[in-house]
Amino acid sequence: VYKRQPLSALEFGLPDLESRLAWGVRLNLQLPGDEDKREILQQRARNLHIELPEEVCAYLLKRGRRDMASLLYTVERLKDAAFAEKRKITVPLAREVIKAVEPKGS
């Protein structure tokens, strides 16, 4: 079972490896919260040159898979679907895309 520990608590048995791993900046990375995810999705939409309405973003966060890779993939599929079908990005389109990208049996 994986247990989270600070780097200084790990024993490597090799002093040179320990000193190399202890050197430099150490950051404690946090998973993004909903507001951060919303901002990341909006930034990705801007990079794709599309408008992601707030209600669609809220729908993705509420109904879609919540990991960032899946959310970003869904935004890209939304863009593709909107262009292919000449539709605006809306909640009904998001619903269709989420249904299409979710693995069968979910």
C-alpha beads as a LAMMPS data file, in Angstrom:
LAMMPS data file: protein, C-alpha beads

106 atoms
105 bonds

1 atom types
1 bond types

-500.0 500.0 xlo xhi
-500.0 500.0 ylo yhi
-500.0 500.0 zlo zhi

Masses

1 110.0

Atoms # bond

1 1 1 0.000 0.000 0.000
2 1 1 1.318 3.410 -1.006
3 1 1 1.843 5.794 1.893
4 1 1 2.496 9.504 1.384
5 1 1 5.706 10.559 3.085
6 1 1 7.985 13.544 2.823
7 1 1 11.111 12.901 0.778
8 1 1 13.284 13.311 3.878
9 1 1 11.511 10.322 5.514
10 1 1 12.417 7.900 2.709
11 1 1 15.461 5.683 3.110
12 1 1 17.410 4.956 -0.064
13 1 1 20.500 3.327 1.407
14 1 1 22.726 5.323 -0.934
15 1 1 23.994 8.587 0.586
16 1 1 24.792 10.161 -2.788
17 1 1 21.268 9.430 -4.074
18 1 1 19.730 10.855 -0.890
19 1 1 21.763 14.052 -1.221
20 1 1 20.843 14.456 -4.888
21 1 1 17.151 13.991 -4.206
22 1 1 17.300 16.413 -1.255
23 1 1 18.827 19.157 -3.427
24 1 1 16.668 21.744 -5.138
25 1 1 13.179 23.085 -4.809
26 1 1 10.460 20.794 -3.506
27 1 1 6.858 21.610 -4.211
28 1 1 3.734 20.154 -2.712
29 1 1 1.318 19.896 -5.648
30 1 1 -2.392 20.031 -4.991
31 1 1 -5.183 18.735 -7.187
32 1 1 -7.198 21.566 -8.714
33 1 1 -10.543 22.407 -7.121
34 1 1 -13.687 23.159 -9.106
35 1 1 -12.826 26.844 -9.616
36 1 1 -9.345 25.907 -10.804
37 1 1 -10.786 23.277 -13.146
38 1 1 -13.252 25.844 -14.494
39 1 1 -10.392 28.266 -15.206
40 1 1 -8.290 25.521 -16.849
41 1 1 -11.223 24.519 -19.082
42 1 1 -11.839 28.139 -20.074
43 1 1 -8.155 28.603 -20.896
44 1 1 -8.172 25.438 -23.024
45 1 1 -11.280 26.689 -24.834
46 1 1 -9.527 29.998 -25.566
47 1 1 -6.505 28.084 -26.894
48 1 1 -8.862 26.115 -29.160
49 1 1 -10.500 29.386 -30.301
50 1 1 -13.927 28.387 -29.045
51 1 1 -16.354 29.831 -26.547
52 1 1 -17.205 27.526 -23.652
53 1 1 -20.354 28.942 -22.037
54 1 1 -20.377 28.926 -18.233
55 1 1 -23.439 26.653 -18.108
56 1 1 -21.633 24.087 -20.291
57 1 1 -18.549 24.278 -18.092
58 1 1 -20.716 23.755 -14.994
59 1 1 -22.439 20.811 -16.705
60 1 1 -19.089 19.179 -17.547
61 1 1 -17.952 19.510 -13.942
62 1 1 -21.232 18.119 -12.622
63 1 1 -21.973 15.328 -15.113
64 1 1 -18.676 14.405 -16.771
65 1 1 -15.633 12.590 -15.484
66 1 1 -13.835 14.902 -13.075
67 1 1 -10.176 14.181 -13.791
68 1 1 -8.443 16.897 -15.801
69 1 1 -7.420 14.627 -18.679
70 1 1 -11.044 13.575 -19.250
71 1 1 -12.369 17.121 -18.890
72 1 1 -9.859 18.493 -21.394
73 1 1 -10.562 15.619 -23.787
74 1 1 -14.297 16.362 -23.539
75 1 1 -13.711 20.049 -24.378
76 1 1 -11.779 19.008 -27.481
77 1 1 -14.547 16.597 -28.500
78 1 1 -17.088 19.398 -27.948
79 1 1 -15.141 21.600 -30.348
80 1 1 -14.980 18.811 -32.931
81 1 1 -18.700 18.040 -32.615
82 1 1 -19.704 21.711 -32.810
83 1 1 -17.642 22.244 -35.960
84 1 1 -18.686 18.985 -37.620
85 1 1 -22.391 19.507 -36.925
86 1 1 -22.293 23.313 -37.317
87 1 1 -23.798 23.728 -33.833
88 1 1 -23.135 26.036 -30.949
89 1 1 -21.555 24.572 -27.831
90 1 1 -24.537 24.043 -25.552
91 1 1 -25.561 21.790 -22.671
92 1 1 -27.477 19.429 -25.025
93 1 1 -24.360 19.072 -27.195
94 1 1 -22.235 18.514 -24.079
95 1 1 -24.687 15.812 -22.973
96 1 1 -24.280 14.037 -26.339
97 1 1 -20.494 14.313 -26.248
98 1 1 -20.234 13.034 -22.672
99 1 1 -22.439 10.088 -23.569
100 1 1 -20.260 9.354 -26.609
101 1 1 -16.907 9.573 -24.802
102 1 1 -17.829 7.643 -21.653
103 1 1 -16.716 4.024 -21.652
104 1 1 -19.506 1.532 -22.169
105 1 1 -20.958 0.209 -18.917
106 1 1 -20.270 3.390 -16.929

Bonds

1 1 1 2
2 1 2 3
3 1 3 4
4 1 4 5
5 1 5 6
6 1 6 7
7 1 7 8
8 1 8 9
9 1 9 10
10 1 10 11
11 1 11 12
12 1 12 13
13 1 13 14
14 1 14 15
15 1 15 16
16 1 16 17
17 1 17 18
18 1 18 19
19 1 19 20
20 1 20 21
21 1 21 22
22 1 22 23
23 1 23 24
24 1 24 25
25 1 25 26
26 1 26 27
27 1 27 28
28 1 28 29
29 1 29 30
30 1 30 31
31 1 31 32
32 1 32 33
33 1 33 34
34 1 34 35
35 1 35 36
36 1 36 37
37 1 37 38
38 1 38 39
39 1 39 40
40 1 40 41
41 1 41 42
42 1 42 43
43 1 43 44
44 1 44 45
45 1 45 46
46 1 46 47
47 1 47 48
48 1 48 49
49 1 49 50
50 1 50 51
51 1 51 52
52 1 52 53
53 1 53 54
54 1 54 55
55 1 55 56
56 1 56 57
57 1 57 58
58 1 58 59
59 1 59 60
60 1 60 61
61 1 61 62
62 1 62 63
63 1 63 64
64 1 64 65
65 1 65 66
66 1 66 67
67 1 67 68
68 1 68 69
69 1 69 70
70 1 70 71
71 1 71 72
72 1 72 73
73 1 73 74
74 1 74 75
75 1 75 76
76 1 76 77
77 1 77 78
78 1 78 79
79 1 79 80
80 1 80 81
81 1 81 82
82 1 82 83
83 1 83 84
84 1 84 85
85 1 85 86
86 1 86 87
87 1 87 88
88 1 88 89
89 1 89 90
90 1 90 91
91 1 91 92
92 1 92 93
93 1 93 94
94 1 94 95
95 1 95 96
96 1 96 97
97 1 97 98
98 1 98 99
99 1 99 100
100 1 100 101
101 1 101 102
102 1 102 103
103 1 103 104
104 1 104 105
105 1 105 106
